[in-house]
Amino acid sequence: MIKGVTYLITVALLVLASSLVSAYDPSPLQDFCVAINNTNSAVFVNGKFCKDPAMVTANDFFFPGLNIPGNTAASKLGSSVNLVNVDKLPGLNTLGISLARLDFAPYGLNPPHIHPRGTELLVVMEGTLLVGFVTSNPNKLFTKVLNKGDVFVFPIGLIHFQFNIGQTNAVAFAGLSSQNPGLITIANAVFGSNPPINPEVLAKAFQLDKNVVDYLQKQF
């Protein structure tokens, strides 16, 4: 009897643990859960407290300004990303979706990066983009040149990039399958972590001279 109870408790704990570590947005069990940062709220869903439905307004589901081009000149890479996630649009909470506007100067680059919690669906509005993603081992590259109206999908958690290969500005919009998909820019994470990764580790990993690694770390 005791062994049976122990077994059931163990199974229950494993099920609970697996649900807690899930990287996917939970399915909502209500019409909406507008996010607020009020710690006195009685309802807490997906890392956010729910606003009292009686206090919700249309503005909780509204975000203006994606018609405004991003400032690509402020980036060394010539690109700008305006992400509309749950932190900017509270009504997205529990809905499992977000949106981004991407602007590119001529030859601007959105560098290799990953979204650990979301698949990305990109549509080109203006210009010509070279895009691609790399699979997990054995690291196959899928790449394509996109023109106005073309759509491309980047699977969740895989390294991907977008590069404006045209001589004019380019604009794209991206939908992501999470209210907060996350972002890890590969170069920044590897060479610009705080505190920095031991240069000897990076020199060996990338088969580089340590002086090169020192130089790269100083760039971030």
RAJOFEN-V894635 format. One record per pair of residues at least 12 apart in sequence whose C-alpha atoms are under 7 Angstrom apart, sorted by the first residue. I is the first residue (numbers start at 1). J is the second residue. D is the distance in whole Angstrom. If there is no record, write none. Layout:
BEGIN
I J D
I J D
END
This chain:
BEGIN
23 117 6
24 117 6
25 94 7
25 96 6
25 178 6
26 94 7
27 94 7
28 94 6
28 95 7
33 50 5
33 51 7
33 91 7
33 93 6
33 94 7
34 50 5
34 51 5
34 60 7
34 90 5
34 91 5
34 93 6
35 48 5
35 49 6
35 50 5
35 51 6
35 90 5
35 91 7
35 93 6
36 48 6
36 49 5
36 50 6
36 51 6
37 49 6
46 94 6
60 89 7
60 90 6
60 91 5
61 89 6
61 90 7
61 91 5
62 89 7
63 89 6
66 101 7
69 103 7
70 103 6
72 103 7
72 104 6
72 105 6
77 108 6
77 109 5
78 104 6
78 105 5
78 108 4
78 109 6
79 103 6
79 104 4
79 105 6
79 108 5
79 109 6
79 110 6
80 102 6
80 103 5
80 104 7
81 100 7
81 101 6
81 102 5
81 103 6
82 100 5
82 101 5
82 102 7
83 99 6
83 100 4
83 101 7
84 98 6
84 99 5
84 100 6
85 98 5
85 99 7
85 179 5
85 180 6
86 179 5
86 180 6
92 179 6
93 179 6
95 179 7
96 177 6
96 178 4
96 179 5
97 176 6
97 177 5
97 178 4
97 179 5
98 175 6
98 176 5
98 177 7
98 178 6
98 179 5
99 174 6
99 175 5
99 176 6
100 173 6
100 174 5
100 175 7
101 172 6
101 173 5
101 174 6
102 171 6
102 172 5
102 173 6
103 170 6
103 171 5
103 172 7
104 164 6
104 169 6
104 170 5
104 171 6
105 168 7
105 169 5
105 170 7
106 164 6
106 165 7
106 166 6
106 167 5
106 168 5
106 169 5
107 163 7
107 164 5
107 165 5
107 166 6
107 167 7
108 163 6
108 164 5
109 162 6
109 163 4
109 164 6
110 161 6
110 162 5
110 163 6
111 161 5
111 162 7
112 159 6
112 160 5
112 161 5
112 185 6
112 186 6
113 159 5
113 160 6
113 161 7
113 183 7
113 184 5
113 185 4
113 186 5
114 157 5
114 158 6
114 159 5
114 160 6
114 183 6
114 184 5
114 185 7
115 156 6
115 157 5
115 181 6
115 182 5
115 183 5
115 184 7
116 156 6
116 157 5
116 181 6
116 182 6
116 183 7
117 156 6
117 157 7
117 178 6
117 181 5
117 182 6
118 156 5
118 176 6
118 177 5
118 178 5
118 181 5
119 154 6
119 155 5
119 156 4
119 176 6
119 177 5
120 153 6
120 154 5
120 155 7
120 174 6
120 175 6
120 176 5
120 177 7
121 152 6
121 153 4
121 154 6
121 174 5
121 175 5
121 176 6
122 151 5
122 152 5
122 153 6
122 172 7
122 173 6
122 174 4
122 175 7
123 149 6
123 150 6
123 151 4
123 152 7
123 172 6
123 173 5
123 174 6
124 146 7
124 147 6
124 148 5
124 149 5
124 150 6
124 151 7
124 171 6
124 172 4
124 173 7
125 148 5
125 149 6
125 171 5
125 172 5
126 148 5
126 170 5
126 171 5
126 172 7
127 147 6
127 148 6
127 166 7
127 168 7
127 169 6
127 170 4
127 171 7
128 145 7
128 146 6
128 147 5
128 148 7
128 164 6
128 165 6
128 166 6
128 170 7
129 145 6
129 146 5
129 147 7
129 162 6
129 163 5
129 164 5
129 165 6
130 144 6
130 145 4
130 146 6
130 162 6
130 163 5
130 164 6
130 165 6
131 143 6
131 144 6
131 145 6
131 161 6
131 162 4
131 163 6
132 144 6
132 160 5
132 161 6
132 162 7
133 154 6
133 158 7
133 159 5
133 160 4
133 161 7
134 158 6
134 159 6
134 160 6
135 158 6
188 220 6
191 216 6
191 217 5
191 220 7
192 217 6
192 220 5
199 213 6
199 214 7
END
